[in-house]
Amino acid sequence: MLQLPFGPTNDNLHQKGSAFTLDWFIPAGTYIESAMTIQDVITIRLQQETSTFKTTLQSLSELIPFRYRLLLDLVQFSFWAFLWMTFFRVFTFMGYGRALRTSLLMGGIMYNFMPDFSPGKMDDAVFLCIPILIILVRGYFYRKNR
């Protein structure tokens, strides 16, 4: 199915009045040749950045030196963790240790879904894995002492 020619297949779907067409596979501003297969068009679609916001943020973040981007990412993560810590301490009966661990985890989750200064997934993984590692180490020592 992926080896079918893209143009004639999409034209045929349009002529039959199909509810499903292949138009949403076509990336904006890309010329589709008649010899291209559906797989070629999907490959182009998946490789191309489609979000204007993401490409703009990436080009602006490249102007900031690397260590300052890391510092800004750490400040942003600390901000979200601080907000969660404040929420847990004010509105729940959590102790400081549990609230800190939970707020670091929630701050990492929040950081993962918010736009940041370092495009990519490595910084998101670090800010998620460190709180999870802290929680696992705490659980290990708790079971060991018990």
Contacts in CASP RR format, 6 or more apart in sequence:
PFRMAT RR
TARGET T0000
AUTHOR 0000-0000-0000
METHOD contacts of the structure
MODEL  1
MLQLPFGPTNDNLHQKGSAFTLDWFIPAGTYIESAMTIQDVITIRLQQET
STFKTTLQSLSELIPFRYRLLLDLVQFSFWAFLWMTFFRVFTFMGYGRAL
RTSLLMGGIMYNFMPDFSPGKMDDAVFLCIPILIILVRGYFYRKNR
1 38 0 8 1.000
2 37 0 8 1.000
2 38 0 8 1.000
2 39 0 8 1.000
2 42 0 8 1.000
3 37 0 8 1.000
3 38 0 8 1.000
3 39 0 8 1.000
4 37 0 8 1.000
4 38 0 8 1.000
5 34 0 8 1.000
5 35 0 8 1.000
5 36 0 8 1.000
5 37 0 8 1.000
5 38 0 8 1.000
6 22 0 8 1.000
6 25 0 8 1.000
6 32 0 8 1.000
6 36 0 8 1.000
6 37 0 8 1.000
6 38 0 8 1.000
6 40 0 8 1.000
6 41 0 8 1.000
7 22 0 8 1.000
7 32 0 8 1.000
7 34 0 8 1.000
7 36 0 8 1.000
8 34 0 8 1.000
9 22 0 8 1.000
9 38 0 8 1.000
10 21 0 8 1.000
10 22 0 8 1.000
10 23 0 8 1.000
13 20 0 8 1.000
13 21 0 8 1.000
13 22 0 8 1.000
14 21 0 8 1.000
22 38 0 8 1.000
22 41 0 8 1.000
25 38 0 8 1.000
25 41 0 8 1.000
25 42 0 8 1.000
25 45 0 8 1.000
26 32 0 8 1.000
26 41 0 8 1.000
26 45 0 8 1.000
27 44 0 8 1.000
27 45 0 8 1.000
27 48 0 8 1.000
27 50 0 8 1.000
28 50 0 8 1.000
30 44 0 8 1.000
30 48 0 8 1.000
32 41 0 8 1.000
49 55 0 8 1.000
49 58 0 8 1.000
53 115 0 8 1.000
54 115 0 8 1.000
54 119 0 8 1.000
57 115 0 8 1.000
57 119 0 8 1.000
58 119 0 8 1.000
61 69 0 8 1.000
61 117 0 8 1.000
61 118 0 8 1.000
61 119 0 8 1.000
64 72 0 8 1.000
64 117 0 8 1.000
69 117 0 8 1.000
69 118 0 8 1.000
70 118 0 8 1.000
70 123 0 8 1.000
72 116 0 8 1.000
72 117 0 8 1.000
73 111 0 8 1.000
73 116 0 8 1.000
73 117 0 8 1.000
73 118 0 8 1.000
73 123 0 8 1.000
73 127 0 8 1.000
76 111 0 8 1.000
76 114 0 8 1.000
76 116 0 8 1.000
76 117 0 8 1.000
77 107 0 8 1.000
77 108 0 8 1.000
77 111 0 8 1.000
77 127 0 8 1.000
80 106 0 8 1.000
80 107 0 8 1.000
80 108 0 8 1.000
80 110 0 8 1.000
80 111 0 8 1.000
80 114 0 8 1.000
81 103 0 8 1.000
81 104 0 8 1.000
81 106 0 8 1.000
81 107 0 8 1.000
81 108 0 8 1.000
82 103 0 8 1.000
83 107 0 8 1.000
84 102 0 8 1.000
84 103 0 8 1.000
84 106 0 8 1.000
84 107 0 8 1.000
84 110 0 8 1.000
85 99 0 8 1.000
85 100 0 8 1.000
85 103 0 8 1.000
87 103 0 8 1.000
88 94 0 8 1.000
88 99 0 8 1.000
88 102 0 8 1.000
88 103 0 8 1.000
89 95 0 8 1.000
89 96 0 8 1.000
89 99 0 8 1.000
92 99 0 8 1.000
94 102 0 8 1.000
101 131 0 8 1.000
101 134 0 8 1.000
101 135 0 8 1.000
101 138 0 8 1.000
104 130 0 8 1.000
104 131 0 8 1.000
104 134 0 8 1.000
105 128 0 8 1.000
105 131 0 8 1.000
105 132 0 8 1.000
105 135 0 8 1.000
107 127 0 8 1.000
107 131 0 8 1.000
108 124 0 8 1.000
108 127 0 8 1.000
108 128 0 8 1.000
108 131 0 8 1.000
109 128 0 8 1.000
111 124 0 8 1.000
111 127 0 8 1.000
111 128 0 8 1.000
112 124 0 8 1.000
112 127 0 8 1.000
112 128 0 8 1.000
116 123 0 8 1.000
116 124 0 8 1.000
END
